[in-house]
Amino acid sequence: MTYDFILYNIGQLILPKSKERPLKGQEMKELNISENAAIGISDGKVAWLGSSIDAESLKASERIDAQGKVVSPGLVDPHTHLVFGGSREHELSLKQAGVPYLEILAQGGGILSTVSATKNASEEELLQKASFHLERMISYGVTTMEAKSGYGLDAETELKQLRVVQRLKEKYPVSIISTFLGAHAIPPEFKGKEAQFLEHMSDLLDEIKERGLAEFVDIFCETGVFTIEQSRKYLQLAKDKGFGLKIHADEIDPLGGTELAVSLGAASADHLVAASDEGIKRLAEGSTVAVLLPGTTFYLGKDQYARARKMIDEGAAVALATDFNPGSCVTENLQMIMSLAALKLKMSAEEIWNGVTVNAAHAIGKSQEAGTLEIGRRADFVIWDVPNYQYIPYHYGVNHAQSVFRSGKKLWERMAYSGVQLSSAW
């Protein structure tokens, strides 16, 4: 057999374990690391795995020297709000001055500002803006991600956001999983009429399903937004129509959204900063992935982070995501989230890598395609310019990716220094 190419001289090859379910508890501490490794690629898939020494005898159309660098599966970001209009940098000074969010909201800011900007943006404008952010995510090593709607809160704009996600899928050779989050907030005109608003969002489900605009349905279950019972009814209807389920749960108050997610068999429960002990116990008993978003807690300046240590130690499955959005976590950098997971969630390097690969893939229903490198799987991988796998959580705030591959084809590569003489002032 002649391989399309062989990537050899890999210093450390990260090989997360693949299971029919996400890695839970102590399993998250286990991470296979193969040193002086090589990968054989054919037809966009992993066709061979072994040592660089054994690879010398293999036939290949091309050989690529990894130069002793680290190679991992392509990263998976299982929670993003990729498509939106406008930005909210003007609110930062208000937050710094201690202006409460509800007051910012009353002034027309907050999520309502983004809703207005998204409604007023054309589909082409949203596509152009989302493309910019998506390309930046790819540069940080992400080859599979989720993208939510939720900045429309009306039929026309929600569908517009979902159409943009579909166009991004056609435009870029990466996996994008679409989630309908029409139940993201309550529009002012529906205050006190939450059930009626949910009926309006429910009316969209058949069209979304028929047109293939979303794989998942999500809801923001929180104090002042949607109750447990409202969320249960809405999500059960979505499940009956064949959608996968996700839920913004227990971010501020321990309402029981975590328990609801497990009882409904949701793929993930996200945020979970205020998840109760009972909720964590239920996570350990089920297969719902806890998707934690430490970047949001960091950006909002809060002290209480999700209890990742307790979740993992008690047997739950944990994944990590950026929560990229214009209001509460303005970063496309999943590597930065890995550092926050180490510093604020007290997760080990092994747990972190499992959290951004195999478990993140399970959280968006892509465990058969993404998150691992195995023979027969799609060859999505990243070459990292680092000495070992522990280095990325350690050295924060920069981009360590050297090259990003999708289906064996190079999507992105870091530009080399041009050699132009720097000024003496620099």
HURANOR-V530187 format. One record per helix or strand of 2 or more residues. SS is the DSSP state (@ for helix, = for strand). FROM is the first residue (numbers start at 1). LEN is the number of residues. Records with the same first field share a line. If there is no record, write none. Layout:
# HURANOR-V530187
SS = FROM-LEN  FROM-LEN
This chain:
# HURANOR-V530187
= = 2-2  5-11  32-11  45-7  59-2  63-3  70-4  75-3  142-7  175-9  216-6  244-6  268-4  289-4  317-4  324-2  381-4  401-6  409-5
@ = 25-5  52-4  91-6  101-6  110-11  123-17  155-17  188-3  194-9  205-6  228-13  257-7  277-9  294-6  308-6  334-10  349-7  358-6  391-4
